[in-house]
Amino acid sequence: MADKSSVTASRSLGFWESNRHKLAAKLGVDLTHAQVRYARVLERYVTPGCRWLEVGCGRQILPDWALSLDAQKQLVERAGSLTGIDVDAAMAEHPLLKYKVKGLGNNMPFRPGSFDLVTANMVVEHVENPAAFLRETHTVLSPGGRFLFHTTNFSNYLIFAGYFVPEALKHRIVWLLEKRRSEDIFPTWYQINTVPRIRQLATATNFSIEQVQVNGSSGTLSVLGPAGWAELLVMKAAASFRGGIHNSNIICVLRRQ
């Protein structure tokens, strides 16, 4: 049986969270998680029979709360093939890959034009040399092929501030807010994490920008009770200022020229 203090804490958090959603509705803040937004875009770009490469594939394409595992299986069945490339041993746990390749995104062991679609979900923020990475991606894509990626926006208040937090403290904060273990946290460089930087690098590597969205998400402080309410005001300001350029997440589609 749970002790009295844990039950009280759970009820308190439930109060703050349920009323947070009511406050968000009044403020006009969309709390759709960025992974759900990415899932919607991904579903449009996985076309029948396409040769699909997932860079930094990890354990899964998407969290199953963002897109059910059955729906993810249907996406993979729609594609001609799904190949994953990663240096993380967690790739072995991925249930949907046809091929699993150990390697880095800036040195991929594939023939030119091997894929019609390359995707990267919360990966490019970890790329130290994005120009080399994009050139390699361009090479493995077929003419007219697309590179779809979802990443954090370095222009966002929280992402920018987090960059300066010491690693040991950052790991503790991530565990508190997201329950992610240290082995699932990787160094971040944020070298392709603003819209101007994406445009600059796309031009330099012969990609055209098919679409770029700067979206909000569900916030990160909801587990901290009243801090989650205060965060809504900042999220509203980010969404309202300069067309939302300071929102938390970027979803981008580059097309190989």
VOMAR-306854 format. One line per field, with one value per residue (C-alpha): x, z, y; residue number from 1. Coordinates in Angstrom, 1 decimal, decimal comma. Example, Ala and Ser with C-alpha at 12.3 -4.5 7.8 and 13.67 -1.06 7.14 Angstrom:
% residues 2
east = 12,3  13,7;
up = 7,8  7,1;
north = -4,5  -1,1;
num = 1  2;
% end
This chain:
% residues 257
east = 0,0  1,3  2,3  0,2  2,8  3,0  -0,8  -1,0  1,8  0,0  -3,3  -1,5  0,2  -3,1  -4,7  -1,9  -1,8  -5,6  -5,9  -2,8  -4,7  -7,7  -5,3  -3,6  -7,0  -7,9  -4,5  -4,8  -1,6  -1,6  -0,1  0,2  3,5  6,2  6,5  2,9  3,4  6,4  4,4  1,8  4,5  6,2  3,0  2,8  6,3  6,5  5,2  4,3  7,5  9,9  13,4  13,6  16,7  16,3  19,5  20,2  17,4  17,8  15,1  12,1  10,8  8,5  7,2  4,1  2,1  2,9  2,0  0,8  3,1  0,4  0,4  4,2  4,1  1,7  4,1  7,0  4,8  3,9  7,6  9,6  12,2  13,3  17,0  18,4  21,9  23,2  26,3  24,1  23,7  20,1  19,4  19,4  16,0  14,3  11,4  10,6  14,0  14,6  18,3  20,4  23,7  26,3  27,7  27,7  25,6  28,6  30,2  27,4  28,3  25,6  25,8  24,9  21,1  20,2  17,3  14,2  13,6  16,0  14,6  16,2  14,0  15,8  19,2  20,7  21,3  23,9  25,8  29,0  29,7  26,3  27,7  29,5  26,4  24,1  26,6  26,6  22,8  22,6  24,8  22,7  19,4  18,0  17,4  14,4  14,7  13,8  15,5  12,9  14,2  12,8  15,0  15,1  15,1  18,2  16,3  14,0  14,5  14,8  17,0  19,3  19,6  20,0  23,1  25,0  24,0  26,9  26,4  26,1  23,3  21,7  21,4  19,7  17,2  16,4  15,7  13,4  11,5  11,6  12,7  15,5  18,5  22,1  22,9  20,1  21,5  24,1  26,3  24,5  26,1  23,1  24,9  21,8  19,2  17,8  15,9  18,6  21,3  19,2  18,7  22,4  23,5  20,8  22,0  25,7  24,9  22,5  19,3  16,1  13,8  10,5  9,0  10,2  7,9  8,8  6,3  5,6  5,2  3,6  6,1  8,7  7,8  4,4  5,7  6,8  3,2  2,9  6,0  4,1  1,5  4,1  5,7  2,5  2,9  6,4  5,1  2,3  4,9  7,1  4,2  3,1  6,4  7,7  5,5  6,6  10,3  11,2  8,9  10,6  10,9  11,7  10,4  12,1  11,9  14,9  14,7  17,8  18,3;
up = 0,0  -0,9  2,1  2,9  1,7  -1,8  -2,2  -1,2  -3,6  -6,4  -5,7  -5,6  -8,9  -10,5  -9,4  -10,9  -14,1  -14,8  -14,1  -16,2  -19,2  -18,4  -18,2  -21,5  -23,2  -21,8  -23,0  -26,4  -25,8  -27,9  -25,7  -28,5  -27,9  -30,6  -31,1  -32,1  -34,5  -36,0  -36,4  -38,5  -40,8  -41,0  -42,0  -45,0  -46,2  -45,9  -49,4  -50,8  -51,6  -50,5  -49,4  -45,9  -43,7  -40,1  -38,8  -35,1  -35,0  -31,3  -29,9  -31,9  -34,6  -32,2  -28,6  -28,8  -27,0  -30,0  -32,6  -31,7  -32,4  -34,8  -36,7  -36,9  -38,2  -40,9  -41,9  -42,2  -44,3  -46,5  -47,2  -49,3  -46,6  -43,3  -42,5  -39,3  -38,6  -35,2  -32,9  -29,9  -29,0  -28,2  -31,9  -31,3  -29,4  -32,3  -33,4  -36,8  -38,7  -41,7  -41,6  -38,7  -39,5  -37,0  -38,1  -38,0  -40,0  -41,5  -42,8  -43,9  -45,7  -48,4  -52,1  -53,6  -54,2  -51,9  -50,2  -51,1  -47,5  -44,7  -41,2  -37,9  -34,8  -32,2  -33,6  -35,5  -32,3  -31,5  -34,8  -34,4  -38,1  -39,8  -43,2  -43,5  -42,2  -44,8  -47,6  -46,7  -46,5  -49,9  -51,3  -50,0  -51,2  -54,6  -56,8  -55,4  -52,2  -48,9  -45,5  -42,7  -39,3  -35,9  -33,5  -30,7  -31,4  -29,9  -30,1  -27,4  -23,9  -22,2  -24,8  -24,8  -21,0  -20,8  -23,0  -20,2  -17,5  -16,3  -17,7  -14,3  -13,2  -16,6  -16,2  -12,9  -14,3  -17,3  -15,0  -12,8  -15,8  -18,3  -16,4  -19,1  -17,9  -18,3  -21,0  -23,1  -22,9  -25,5  -25,9  -27,8  -30,2  -31,6  -34,9  -37,1  -34,6  -35,7  -38,9  -40,3  -39,7  -41,4  -44,5  -44,6  -44,4  -46,9  -49,5  -48,9  -49,3  -52,4  -50,6  -51,0  -48,1  -48,8  -45,4  -42,0  -39,0  -35,6  -33,2  -29,5  -27,5  -24,2  -22,0  -19,7  -16,2  -15,7  -13,1  -11,0  -10,2  -10,2  -12,3  -15,1  -14,9  -15,1  -18,0  -20,0  -19,9  -21,4  -24,0  -25,0  -25,4  -27,5  -29,7  -30,2  -30,8  -34,4  -35,7  -33,1  -34,1  -30,4  -30,0  -28,7  -31,7  -35,4  -38,0  -41,4  -44,7  -47,1  -50,7  -52,6  -55,7;
north = 0,0  3,5  5,6  8,7  11,2  9,6  9,5  13,2  14,1  12,2  14,0  17,4  16,7  15,6  18,9  21,0  19,0  18,9  22,6  23,3  22,0  24,2  27,2  26,3  26,2  29,7  31,0  29,4  27,3  24,1  21,3  18,7  17,0  17,6  13,8  13,7  16,5  14,8  11,5  13,4  14,7  11,3  9,6  11,9  11,2  7,5  6,7  3,2  1,3  3,9  2,9  4,4  5,0  6,0  7,7  7,4  4,9  3,8  1,5  2,7  5,1  7,0  6,6  4,4  7,1  9,4  6,8  3,3  0,4  -1,0  2,3  2,3  -1,3  -0,1  2,6  0,2  -2,2  0,7  1,4  -0,9  -1,3  0,3  0,4  1,8  3,1  3,9  3,4  2,8  -0,9  -0,1  -0,5  -4,3  -3,8  -2,1  -4,3  -2,8  -2,6  -4,8  -4,0  -2,8  -1,1  0,1  3,4  7,2  9,6  11,4  8,1  5,8  2,6  2,8  3,3  6,6  6,9  4,0  5,7  7,7  8,9  9,6  10,5  11,5  12,0  14,1  13,3  16,2  18,2  15,6  16,1  18,1  18,6  19,1  20,1  16,8  15,0  16,7  16,0  12,3  12,3  14,0  11,2  8,3  9,9  9,3  12,4  14,2  12,2  13,8  14,2  14,7  15,6  16,6  18,4  21,0  24,7  26,4  29,8  28,5  29,8  26,4  24,8  27,8  27,9  24,1  24,3  26,0  23,6  21,2  17,7  16,0  18,4  18,1  14,4  14,8  17,4  15,1  12,2  14,4  15,8  13,0  9,9  9,3  7,4  8,7  6,1  7,6  11,1  12,1  15,2  18,1  20,5  22,4  23,2  22,9  24,0  27,3  28,2  30,5  27,9  25,2  27,5  28,3  24,6  23,5  25,9  24,9  21,2  21,4  20,8  22,8  23,4  21,8  22,8  23,9  24,2  25,7  24,2  24,1  21,0  19,9  21,7  20,2  21,5  20,0  17,5  20,5  21,6  25,4  25,8  24,1  26,8  29,6  27,8  28,2  32,0  31,6  29,2  31,6  34,4  32,2  31,2  34,8  36,5  36,8  34,0  31,4  31,5  30,8  27,7  24,6  22,2  22,2  19,8  20,2  18,5  19,0  17,8  16,6  18,8;
num = 1  2  3  4  5  6  7  8  9  10  11  12  13  14  15  16  17  18  19  20  21  22  23  24  25  26  27  28  29  30  31  32  33  34  35  36  37  38  39  40  41  42  43  44  45  46  47  48  49  50  51  52  53  54  55  56  57  58  59  60  61  62  63  64  65  66  67  68  69  70  71  72  73  74  75  76  77  78  79  80  81  82  83  84  85  86  87  88  89  90  91  92  93  94  95  96  97  98  99  100  101  102  103  104  105  106  107  108  109  110  111  112  113  114  115  116  117  118  119  120  121  122  123  124  125  126  127  128  129  130  131  132  133  134  135  136  137  138  139  140  141  142  143  144  145  146  147  148  149  150  151  152  153  154  155  156  157  158  159  160  161  162  163  164  165  166  167  168  169  170  171  172  173  174  175  176  177  178  179  180  181  182  183  184  185  186  187  188  189  190  191  192  193  194  195  196  197  198  199  200  201  202  203  204  205  206  207  208  209  210  211  212  213  214  215  216  217  218  219  220  221  222  223  224  225  226  227  228  229  230  231  232  233  234  235  236  237  238  239  240  241  242  243  244  245  246  247  248  249  250  251  252  253  254  255  256  257;
% end
